[in-house]
Amino acid sequence: MAGITLHAGNRMEPLAEALSGVVAAPLADPFAVERIIVPNRGVGRWLSLYLAEKRSVFTNFSFLSPDGFFEEAKAALFPGEPRQEYFSPEVMTWRLMRKIGELQSGPSFAEVRGYTRAGETGAGDELFRRLQLSGKLAQLFELYQVFRIGKLKEWEADPGGDWQGELWRELAREYPGGDKASRFLRLANLPDGFVPPPGALPERVSLFGTALLAPVRLQILISLSRFMRVDLFILNPSRAYWGDIVSGKEMAKLAAKTGISPEELGMERGHPLLASLGKPGREFFESALSLGLEAEEYFRKPSGDSLLAMIQGDILDLADPTVAGEKRVLPEEDNSIDIRSCHGPVREVETLHDYLLGLFEKTEGLEPRDILVAATDIETYAPIIEAVFGGERDPGRRIPYTIADRSARSGGKLAGIFLRFLELPSGRFTVSEVVEILETEEVMKRWGFEAGDLELIKGWIEATRIRWGRDALHREKELSFAYEENSWRAAFDRLLLGYAMGGGREEFRGILPSGEIEGSESRTLGRLIEFCEFLFTCGDSFSVPKTLSEWSAALLDSFGNLLEAGEEELGEERTIRQAIGKLAELESLSGFAGPVDLRSVRTLLTKNFEESGSGGGYLRGRVTFSALRPFRSLPFRVIALLGMNDTVFPRAERRQGFDLLAKERLPQDPSMREEDRYLFLELLLSARDNLYVSYCGQSPQDNSERQPSVVVSELVDAVEEGFRLPREGKVREKLVRRERLQGFSPSYFEDGAFRSYSRENFEGAKALAGERKAPASFLPSPLPDPGPEWRIASPASFTKFFLNPAGFFMTGRLGLRFLRPEEGLEDRETFALSGLENYKLIGEMVEARLRCEVRPGELSHLRKRGFLPPGSAGEGVYCELLESAALLTAKVSERMGGALPSTLEVSVRAGEIEISGPLSGVTPGGLLLYRPGKLRDKDIVEGWVRHLLWNAADTAAAPKRTFFTARDKEISFRPVDGAQALLDSLGALFLRGGMEPLHLFPSTSLEYAKKVRKGETPEKSFKAALEKWEGKEQTSGEGLDPYMQRCFGETGPFAGDFAAIAETFFFPLLDHMEKP
């Protein structure tokens, strides 16, 4: 039976039950599809589950959006008319691109020319600005077609008007009647004698679960109800008439404007939350009443006496809690509304995890599917959710969950890889950009790389010092001058030549070979070159503007060549291919055949990936995490809201100056801020047992307070106005709980309001709250004697021990090594050498000069190795290196006595330690050591140990003096009488250092010994030594060495016999050290 019926209720369940009764009546055609209009997929999923459970079987149905149903009806009633796609925002964007280009030189388009005026980058920038403006206009025209239909028709009828009107006329003239406004008007105003074609309209349609409906959409349903049955199942927060209530803020404004009190004006507030948050709903129901729709009511009073139930009941009855006078008592154990102030998103999710575990423990029958967690920004919270909920290893604390409807960009991997790939041509092909793409699993699989290849490739990059740029020509485009060094091409030439020459070092046709590449490494090199050539070819191609269809073909081809999707990523791959393929469809529909640059296409695809999603994760029997909107109004026993921060929710609106909706607001006009406020009200009313809200209310840096969303503050204010605690105390302090900065705070494991279920945090809290004990030493007791192997050493290993006894013990005795933290790949140009590079190059240059083997063209050679900056800057760096190398060469040559240092085989004993092997640096004047850097304390230690070995050796090859020459200074050690006894004492330290970490440190111990030798008190001596251990602002302390930190980080350097060891080792050293 045709007609329209409005079913109003405050809860989804009775409305769904009423809908179940409607669809229970069989349709005349047993094969006809039951059509149900829903606002989103979340509501459709919930309703399908409800009806299937209610009716045992529910099949042959179709869920449509309101506009989807209207388009279906329009096509059936008026076939053969223009397709609606021409007026979709995506297609309108490119139609507007074309029209603005054609019309913007006209006199009425001065404002448009101001928006699209090219910047410093020229025509490409103008096109991009035009695209941005076209996109904003397309979104506005989409809204105008629903909320400013009269204005559009006025523009179509009047050839005058502003530039917006002229653009709209051009769009409408191309496809008359194809716009949504015309289609809506035609459906809403079917003539009295209109007879639809047989079977054009369904027998009935039901609209379910929406709380807001634009006036024209409601008029269409009323118009169609002449020929079909229409049932509207609408959520209404209150069963009382609430069209005339006003919020406290609105009352204050009117009173200030009129000078008359609210009581004299006869204004009513009703419930403060409904008055403040319910503006969109209030306007909708006023509109429905004005159209003469009478409602069948399905209102249901919330059960129970919890705070949440009482607030929902007050809103249902439109009761103002402040009118009664006496505040109601808030039950002491009531936690139905729980608000948490946290130190950031991570603590929000951690706190939520503990909160849900507590609910499962104390709430009978609560299941994961009964819980909805909605986040203001699900893309930000999703990885944190996966880390906290997905990372829980204890089965007893693991909560099953699903994240609904993430975007393709953040929910998957392929979109992110492809967008980074599209950013390459606009960049400089830096090593970090290229490697970031290469190291993804999908790209490595497509190009045949194996797991170990990545480290090999990074080694080649470091060895050839690639920074950025394909080749000299690419550099010239970027910097206006060409140079090949540090580019990908230069590196590949060097690596290929190194492979061909078997690791030779001589230049060939101006190319310096690099590395020795053997066996399967050559295949890896080939794949790397092939991959980079693919990137470079795409870069060249993508730098040329193309039509949308040309971009579609080029990007589909490059996407297939770039990566290979796994089985679990096939859905995402299909989404990306569809988005790219849509570019050609946009060109066909819009008629825009002009060239578009890469930036515009990349922006378009980025927006598409952010708006498209998998569509999965809806109501799978687990805790559902989602954005706020997909599940609005759906009932859950527990609803938790994350990220309810002041600056995030409700969303701020930034209207354009030419936006007609901003210039004059009409009832039911869309407003993000007001819709968000109403959304919070819907979520508040949808929670059946518990409403949990968290926000970032405390700074993790200084614990300063941050405000929650204004809607949260209004909720707290409403509770304070209507309720009191049974005893002394503030309602606000009960509602809002300030969480601790760390999850291992002891307060979470004490009796009281705070509670955590984390076993790991419990152990941390126990350690934090427990009795502080004296730090334990690294080894409770020395290890057993290391055996005969430890008693045999070479001069080099014996010397190395004293440079870092703790490190020697851990590596040599325990077999433990600390891996160096991996450093990121360097993208920046070599404008200055690092300290290590400076040291290395000066050392090479000094060695070459001492051996009279200076390479011809040394400057060119260093350039080709990639060490020097380009141009004159490189010459300046080379001159500095040359000067430093010359000065050090002169110093060392003077000590050499006309002969190169030689090596002497020595065999000596140091107590129980037998030392044999080569001792290098022997010259006619004694033992000579040098380093191409500043003299360090370690150098003094090394010089002393080798000096004792030299003095104990049975040889008369040269005087028993030792010289250590550095760039800044030079020291020497005079001959030692009783060298063997001193060497024996070092041997005892060496043997002891094989059983425990030795409290001997080159800098700390030396500083202590110097101060004591000068007669300083022990306190001052230890203080000076401690500065060496801890370091100062500009210098790092010796105690930061990972081996020393591991062995002595808890006890400090001065435990045990530190002083005695320092004096044993360094007093003789200081007695024999002198300036030459």
NORHUFEN-V267575 format. One line per field, one symbol per residue. ss: DSSP state (H for helix, E for strand, C for the rest). A space follows every 50 residues. Layout:
# NORHUFEN-V267575
ss = ???
This chain:
# NORHUFEN-V267575
ss = CCEEEEEEECCHHHHHHHHHHHHHCCCCCCCCCEEEEECCHHHHHHHHHH HHHHHCCCCCEEEECHHHHHHHHHHHHCCCCCCHHHHCHHHHHHHHHHHH HHHCCCHHHHHHHHHHCCCCCCHHHHHHHHHHHHHHHHHHHHHHHHHCHH HHHHHHHCCCCCHHHHHHHHHHHHCCCCCHHHHHHHHHCCCCCCCCCCCC CCCEEEEEEECCCCHHHHHHHHHHCCCCEEEEEEECCCCCCCCCECCHHH HHHHHHHHCCCHHHHCCECCCHHHHHHCHHHHHHHHHHHHCCCCEEECCC CCCCCCHHHHHHHHHHHCCCCCCCCCCEEECCCCCCEEEEEECCHHHHHH HHHHHHHHHHHHCCCCCHHHEEEEECCHHHHHHHHHHHCCCCCCHHHCCC EEECCCEHHHHCCHHHHHHHHHHHHHCCCCHHHHHHHHCCHHHHHHHCCC CCHHHHHHHHHHHHCCCCCCCHHHHHHHHCCCCCCCCHHHHHHHHHHHHH CCCCCCCECCECCCCCCCCCHHHHHHHHHHHHHHHHHHHHHHCCCECHHH HHHHHHHHHHHHCCCCHHHHHHHHHHHHHHHHHHHHHHHHCCCCCECHHH HHHHHHHHHHHCECCCCCCCCCEEEEECCCCCCCCEEEEEEECCECCCCC CCCCCCCCCHHHHCCCCCCCCHHHHHHHHHHHHHHHEEEEEEEEEECECC CCCCECCECHHHHHHHHHHHHHEEECCCCCHHHHHEEECCCCCCCHHHHC CCCCCCCCHHHHHHHHHHHCCCCCCCCCCCCCCCCCCHHHHEECHHHHHH HHHCHHHHHHHHHCCCCCCCCCCCCCCCCCCCCCHHHHHHHHHHHHHHHH CCCCCCCHHHHHHHHCCCCCHHHHHHHHHHHHHHHHHHHHHHHHHHCCCC CEEEEEEEEECCEEEEEEEEEEECCEEEEECCCCCCHHHHHHHHHHHHHH HHCCCCCCCCCEEEECCCCEEEECCCCCHHHHHHHHHHHHHHCCCCCCCC CHHHHHHHHHHHHCCCCHHHHHHHHHHHHHECCCCECHHHCHHHHHHHCC CCCCCCCHHHHHHHHHHHHHHHEECC
